Amino acid sequence: MIKKLALGAFSLLTLVSLVACGKSPDVTANAKGNKIGEDTIKIGVNMELSGAVAAYGKAEYNGIKLAVKEINAKGGVDGKKIELVAKDNKSETAESSTTATNLAVQSQVATIIGPATSGATAASSLVSQKTGVPLLTPSGTQDDLTINTDGSTKDYVFRTTFKDSFQGQVLAQFASENMKAKKVVLYYDNSSDYAQGIAAEFKRKYKGEIVAESTFIAGDKDYKAALTRFKDLDYDLIVMPGYYTETGIITKQAREMGIDKPILGPDGFSDATFVKLSDKKNATDVYYVSGYSTKINLNDKAADFIKNYKEEYGEEPNMFAALAYDSVYMVAEASKGTSDSTEIAKNLGQLKDFEGVTGVMSIDQQHNPIKSALMVRLENGAEESATPVEVKN
């Protein structure tokens, strides 16, 4: 058994090397999948539980554990209990791929939930394509995560959240129609595919004028030079694609410099750390894209989720917890009547009108969810409201 597992891991590494060298074998040709046990369904968790974006991973893991607890308390799936096999990818891309291999080959899981971020998901997706073990990322948004370079859909990669280009569309439409912004400043993270993708789509869809465009790099701490350049320009709001680790600090420095314009951002703002970094008083007139908010219950299930999550963890769930919670229930639904992981993948791709706490969704042909978005407004660091946005194509 040990030799077989070692050979499986070796062949997977060989395939990665071939792809890296520019060769493109049919990676799903031998994707036979893993069998589902007689008494349990193993779900792997490949999550950022430590490192730079651990706030996302920890929230998602909480949502995952709560969903599994509820499902198992009701008898499991087809009488089988869900068994979690959780591993920390340390917020590192290379570690994410290694973790995915360990879960699929060594642990023989039937599905992998995570990673949380796009880069880590991209690194892990080849493992799912090779092994036939579906990967469902709760929050990976990069557009091409679920598609191959030739435009075909990856058989074993799915997501629960919106893709980057959709968020760019939401921001553009909300800026124009809800905020009536005719002129904006675009300030985004140039070191992140996530932020670059959102910024690019915003520029394509926004109908007004971008009076200034500037970029920052993940890890920067002082943004005053850039903020000074557009502080006194004539504009209505700032659009800031990026993660909370930088945008929270930028918001603080902008407000302290006297920049009081509304700030719009993507779902990367959706963590309590954003408010900690910006300070509550500065996190005012801030809006961000979300698939979930405690200020608007999309259905009765969402209200129960908020109640149960608070009882379990002593705090309200954020968007990442909600997306991961939905991910488990999606996998549970897709696991009904199946005998191996490839059948779960097929069912995930055919999921229709699934009622989750982040809304009713169906999976499209490219394995993206079709559902509404929200724009959450922060005032003094707290969610004040959430506005549904139906994107007009």
N, C-alpha and C positions, 0 to 999 in steps of 0.2 A: 504493500500500500504506500509506504513512504517513497519507494522508487517511482511508482506511478505518478504520484503527486509532484515529485521533483522533475520528472520528464515533462509533465504538463506545464509546469512553470517555465522550464527551459524552452519548450517550443513556443510559448507565448512571448518570451523575451526575444527569441529569434525572429518572430513575426514583427515585433516592434522595431527591431534593427533593420529589417527589410524595408519597412515603410519609411523609416528615417533616411534610408539610402535612396529613396525615390521610387522603389518598386511598389506596386499596388496589387497584391494578391487579393482574391475574394476572401475577405476575412471571415465571412459567415459560412463559408463552404463546409466547415467541419464543426459548426456550432450546434452541438447535440444537446446542450442544456444539462441541468442537474435534476435528478429525480426528487419528488416531494416525498417526505417520510410518511409512514403509516399513521403516526400519532401527532406529528408536529409539522409546521411549515416554517422553515428557517428564513428569516429576513436579515440580511446584512445591513449594517449601518456604517457608511464610510463618511465620517463627519469631522469638521473642524472643531475639535473639542479643546484645543490649545493653540497658541500662536496668534498671529495678527488679527484674524477674523473669528476668534473663538466665540464672540458674542452671538454671531449668527448660528454657529454650530450647536452651542449649548441650548439656545432657544428651540432649535429644531429637534434636538434630541429629547427635550422635555415634551414637545408635542408628540413625538413618535412613541415615547414610553406611555403617555396617557392613552393614546389610541389603542395600543396593544393591550393595556390593562383592561380597557372597556370591552374590547372584542373578546378577549379570553374569558372575562367574567360572564359573557353571554353565551359561552360554549365554543368560541373559536370559529373557524371556517370549516364547514362540512364536518364538524365534530373534532377538528384538529386544532390544537393550541398553537399560537404563534410564538416562536422562539427567536429572540433577538440575539444577534452576534454583532456587537458594537466595537468599532475600532477608531482610534484617533489618527487622522491624517496630518495633524499638527499644522494645518493651514499651509501645507507645502505641496506643490504640484507633483513632484516626483514621488513623494510619500503617498499621495492619493492613488497613483497608479499601482504602487506596490500593495497598498491596502486592498484595492479592488481585486488584484490577483489572489491575494491571501483569502479573501472572502469567497471568491468564486471557485478557486481550485482546492485550497486546503479545507475551508469550512463547508464547502458544498451548499451554499445558500441558494434559495430559489429566486430571490430578488435582492437587489441592492438599492437602498434609499440613500441618496447623497452622491457626491458631495454637495455642499451648499453653494459654492462659488463656481463661476463659469470656467475659469482656468483649470481648476481641479477636476471638474466634470469632463472637460475635453480630454484631459490626460487619462481619465479612467474609462472613457467610452470604448476604446479599442478592446479592452478586456471583456466587456459585455458583448461586443460584436464577435469576438473570437470564441467565447465560451457559450453563448446563448443564454446568459443570465441577464435579464433586463435590469437596466439602471434607470431609476426615476429620481431626478433631481428636483427637490422642492422649490429651489430658488435660483438655479442657473439660468441666466437670461440671454447669453450670447446667441445670436441668430443661428449660427451654423452648428450648434451643438447636436441637433437631431438630424442633420443632413450630411450626405457625403459630398465630396468635391464635384461630382458629376450632377449634383442636384437631386439624386435619389434619397429616399428616407432611410435612416439607419434603423434596422429592424429591432434593435434592442435598447434604444435610448429614447427616453421620454422626459417630459417636464410638467410641473404643476403650476408654474408661474408664467407670466408673460415674457415674450422675447424682447430684446433690446429695442428693435425697431418699433415695436408696438408702444413701448414706453415713450419713445421719441415722438410718436404721433400723438399720444395722450398729452404730453407736455405742450406740444405745438398748438393743439386744439384748445386746451384749457387756457393757455396764455392769450390766444386770440379771442375766443368766444366768451369765456367766463371772466377773465381779468381785463379784457378789452385793451390789451397791450399792443401798441403800434410800434414801439421800439424796445429792444431788449439787449442786454449784455449776455454773452455766452462764455462761461468760464468753466472748463472741464478738465478732468484727469487724463492727461495724454499718455500715461503709462499703463492704462487699463483698457483692454478690448471692450469691456463692459461700458465704460463711460464714452469711449470713442464711438461705439455703435449708436448709442443714444443721441450723442451730439450730432452725428452725421444725419440721422433720420430727422432730428429736430430741424436742422438746416434745410432739409428737403421739403418739409411740410409746413414750416412756419410762414405765414402770409405777410408778416410785418418786416421791419428792418432790424438787422443785427448791427448795432452801432459800434460794437467792439467785441472782439473774440480773443480770448487768452487761455492759456493752459497752465496746469500745475502737474507735479509728479508726486506719486504716492510716497509718503515719508517726509515731505516738506513740512516745515513748522512755521515759517514766516512768509506770509502772503501780502504783506503791506505794500510792497512795491507795485504789484499788479493791481491791487485794490485802489491805490492812489491814482493809477493811470486812468481809471474810468469813474472815479468817485464823483467828479463834477460834470460828467457828460449828461446829455439829455436822453433819458431812457425811463421806461416804466417798471421794469423788473429785471432780476438776474436769474438766468437759467444755469444750474450748476450740477451737471452730471458727474457723479463720483460716489465714493463710499463715505460713511460717517466718520471714519478715522481722520480724514482731511476736511470734509465739508463742515463738520462741527467746529473745528478750529477757525476755518475761513469765516463762518457765520459770526463767531465771537469777535474776530478782528474787524470785520466789516461794520458791525454794529458799534463797536468801540470807536471807530473812525467817523461815525456819524452817518454811515450809509443805512438808510431806513427803508429802502425799496423792498418790495416783496421778493422772496427767494423761492424758486421752484426747483425741485430735485426729483430724482428717481427713487426707486424703492431702497436704494443704498442708504437713504436717510433713516430708514425704519428700524431704529434701535435706540434704546434709552441712552446709550453712550453718546449719541449725537447731542442730546440735551446736556449731558454732563460736560462735554467738551465745549459747548457753546455758552453754557450757563442759561438757566431758565429764562431770565429776563430778555436775553438776546434771541432765544428761539421763539420769536414772535413774528407773525406775518410770514410764516414759512409753510410751504405746501410741498407734499411729495406724493408720488404714485404709490398706490398700495392695492392689494387684492383683498384687503381685510381691514376692518376697523372696529374697535369696541363701541364706537359712537353710532354705528348703523348695523342692525342685525339683518343680514340678508335672508335669514330663515330661522325657524325655531331651533334648528340644530346648532346654529351659531350662538344663540343665547345659552343653551345648555353647556356648550364648550367653554364659554367664558366662565360660567359658574364653576364647573368641574375643575378647570385649570387653576382658578384662584384657590379653590379648596386644596388642591394637590401641591401647589408651589408657592402660595402666599402672595401672588402678584398677577396682574392682568397679562394675558398672552399678547405677544406682538404678532406681526404679519408672518414672520418666519416660523414661529411655533404653529400658527394656524395652517400654513402651507404644508408643513411636515405632517401634521395631524391628518390633513386631507390625504396626503400621499399614502399613509398606512391604510386608510379606508379604501382608497383606489386599488391598492394591491390586494387587499382582502376581497374586494368585489371581483377582481380579475382572477383570483385564485380559485374561485368556486368551480368545482367539477373538473379540475385539472390534475394531471399526474406529473408534469415536469415544468421547468422554468420557461421553455419555449412556448408552451400553451398559455402561460401567464402573460407573456409578451404579446401574443396574438390578441388576447382579450383586452389588454390595456389599450391597444391600438383601435379597438372597436368600442371603447367606453362611450356611452351616450347618455346625456341628461343626468349625469351623476350629481347628486346633491351633497355638496360639501359645505364647510363653514365659510369658505371663501367664495361661495356662490354655486350656481348650477353650471356645470361645464360638460363639454364633449371634447374628445380628442380628435384633432383634424388629421389630414393625410400625412402631415409632416411631424406628427406626434406633439403638437402644441395644443394647449387648452384654449377653447373658445369660451370666453366669459367676459363680464364687464370689469372695468377698472374703477378705482376710487381715487380721488385727490383728497388727502387728509390735510387739515389745517392745524398748525400748532400756534398756540398763544401762551406765552409765559411757560413754555416747555411742556404744555399739556395738549392733548388732542381736543380741539374745540368742536370740530365738525368734519364730516366726510361727504364729498360730493361725487355721485356716480357720473362717469364719463363714458358715453357710447361713441366710440370712434367712427367717424364718417369716412369711408374709403373714397 
